[in-house]
Amino acid sequence: MDFTYPLAGIVTVITLFIYMWMAVQVGKSRGKHDVPAPQNTGPDEFLRALRVHENTVEGLLLFLPALWMFALIFGDLWAGLIGLFYPLGRIIYAQGYYQAADKRSRGFMIGLISTAILLIGSLIGFVLSALTLYL
């Protein structure tokens, strides 16, 4: 087997496993606090678990394409190194948010900065490529 983008792939799989872990936490919290599906209201502990999960899926819509576009432009090593901060940030975000809503910021910012670097880098790379190709 020879994969061109193993690090971006590893970061993707790690991120998806973290997302699955967050989904399990919502299910556990539903059971613990007797919040049946499809209800989305309950005690703060349940709501925090739900928001961690929801916010992460919102972030995945930006992060995953940004990671892979960056890998295509700048290579697997840089995409993997920068991208690894997103799942690490998500773990920190979740652990903080599970405790209290005001403890989520550090992890959120780590993931956001990782995503922003990947997005901005991708845009710069595509613009430079387009200029080279069409001018």
C-alpha positions, -999 to +999 in steps of 0.1 A: +000+000+000+013+034-009-009+064+001+001+099-009-017+115+020-013+092+051-010+120+076-041+139+064-059+105+064-048+098+100-059+132+112-092+127+095-098+093+111-087+106+146-111+135+142-140+112+133-133+089+162-134+120+185-167+130+170-180+094+176-169+097+212-188+130+215-219+113+201-216+086+228-213+112+254-247+127+243-262+093+245-249+086+279-261+120+291-295+113+277-297+081+297-283+097+329-307+126+328-337+108+313-339+129+282-356+108+255-350+114+219-359+136+201-359+160+230-331+186+230-339+202+263-328+191+297-304+199+325-273+219+318-250+189+318-270+173+290-272+206+270-234+210+273-228+175+259-253+182+231-236+215+222-202+199+221-215+174+196-234+200+175-206+225+175-181+198+164-202+188+134-205+225+124-167+227+126-162+195+106-179+211+076-150+236+075-121+216+088-122+185+067-123+201+032-097+227+044-074+199+056-076+180+023-073+211+001-042+222+021-028+187+017-033+188-021-015+222-023+012+221+003+016+184+009+007+158+035+033+166+061+022+203+066-015+194+064-010+167+090+010+188+114-014+218+112-045+197+110-036+177+142-043+207+162-080+205+153-088+172+170-065+181+200-085+214+203-118+195+201-107+173+230-097+203+251-129+220+241-151+191+250-134+184+284-138+221+293-174+224+281-184+192+299-173+210+331-188+244+325-197+265+294-171+292+302-143+266+301-147+259+264-128+288+248-092+275+248-100+243+229-124+262+206-097+286+196-071+259+190-094+242+165-105+275+150-069+287+144-060+253+128-090+255+105-083+291+096-046+284+087-057+255+065-084+276+048-063+307+043-034+286+031-056+268+007-070+300-007-035+314-012-023+282-028-052+281-052-049+318-061-012+314-069-018+283-089-046+300-109-023+330-115+004+307-128-019+287-149-040+315-165-017+345-167 
